[in-house]
Amino acid sequence: MSSMDVPADATPPGAARSETRTAVDRPGIPTITWVTLALMTTASVASLRAAPTMAVYGLACVFLYLVPAIVFLLPTALVSAELASGWSGGVYRWVSEGLSKPLGFLAVWCQFAMTIFYYPSLLAFVASTIAYVIDPSLASNGVYTAIVIMVLYWTGVWVSSRGTKALAGLSSWGLVIGTLVPGTILVVLGMVFLAQGNPSAAPMNADHLLPQWTGLASLVLIVNNFLSYSGMEMNAVHVSSLKDPAKEYPKSMFLAMGLVLLIFILPALAISWVVPADQLSLTAGVMQAFDAFFAYFDVGWMTPIAAVMLISASLAGMLTWLAGPSKGLLEISRQEGYLPPFLQKLNKYGIQQNILVTQGVVTSVIALMYALIPNVSSVYWIFSTITTQVYLIVYLLMFVAAMRLRKNKPDHPRGYRVPMLGLVCTTGLLASLAALGIGFVPPSQFGGGSVIAYVLFIACGLFVLGLLIPWLFLKFRKPGWRTAAAESTGDPS
């Protein structure tokens, strides 16, 4: 996730989409254009939050965005389209049908679990942005960051637990206010800055098109791009609403890829034009660039306005995500009995309050690490990496399930079939595995911290959150954990 700060809709990605059918079995379904689908996909993926991470590389960020787009973003989009056009129910249904129900639970669990580390890293970005309204020196203060994370998260839980329907509309303006408008301002100011003869902080000549190779650690920030690109599968469910999915869906995905790359690359370049790499904060880099540009053009009063736009969009994204993956996990668990009854309880508004509160306790503990570890950027990077690692498990399962379904159920009706599915899935698998491996390498910008401690932290986060906890739920599950409604269906778990 993306930095996918705002999902395309409020539908939980792992939840059963019981009414989602393909055009094959539901003639007369309302159609959308391939351009509309491209814009929806762009809205679900694009964000400015990852820009500072890639701005460190200067002009080479173009290369580092293009490579994962080809080997990960495109395979993810195409494969999820075939699966969504043949099987309703999202990732859980795809993996359950292709592999097994326990692995389907693992996939939907990882979709939920990655948010446990995602919220602290997202809210750390918000905290750094708020600091530019109050006092920019606070952006590097771990205690301040931890307090802001906890206050905002628990406020979000309180709002989400009341089941307000206003949350569903937040994502629609999040892209415009928090990404398109500030991103455009940033790029335009940067171009005018350079056009006036000012030197770029990062070299912009052909010698710097590729990142300097100083070992694997020099490329490790590319892992962040895999998280930036995650979420493409969310809108694949709409593929059967196209008039001619086989022709229009690839066009839609190529247009979305182009737009996503523009939104990611241009602001990252603009940041690198004005903020030197050795002074760049991974959490406050966007505001550092705005601050520098506004000071140069003598419109410093606009800095708080830009901050408020970024803050409001990020908070809107957090609220919509709070209501999404946890609900998906709840619905699957009530049907199959994957979670104990305590976590399946709903409050009077029908919201999974106990899951949100339990998640909040863990999030608060994680937030305290910002106060205990001196370098805010290092903590932010560690949490972003664990988020990516856990989410990559979902894609590994999805690619394998797609190949199994094509082999075992070749005649199952699909609205869209990926050409050369085996090659596409293998490419996505290898790219995901490579990202998993690179994630264990500390970035060269990480500083003088202990490499062993870094690797252990990432490994423990991935193992405990992504594998051990779901295994324990499956190991100790009891028949009584299924709800009465699920029992009445007679569906064996």
Salt bridges, closest charged atoms under 4 A:
ASP5 OD1 - ARG49 NE 3.16
GLU82 OE1 - ARG406 NH2 2.67
GLU82 OE2 - ARG414 NE 3.00
GLU97 OE2 - ARG93 NE 2.92
GLU97 OE1 - LYS409 NZ 2.59
GLU336 OE2 - LYS101 NZ 3.20
ASP491 OD2 - LYS101 NZ 3.55
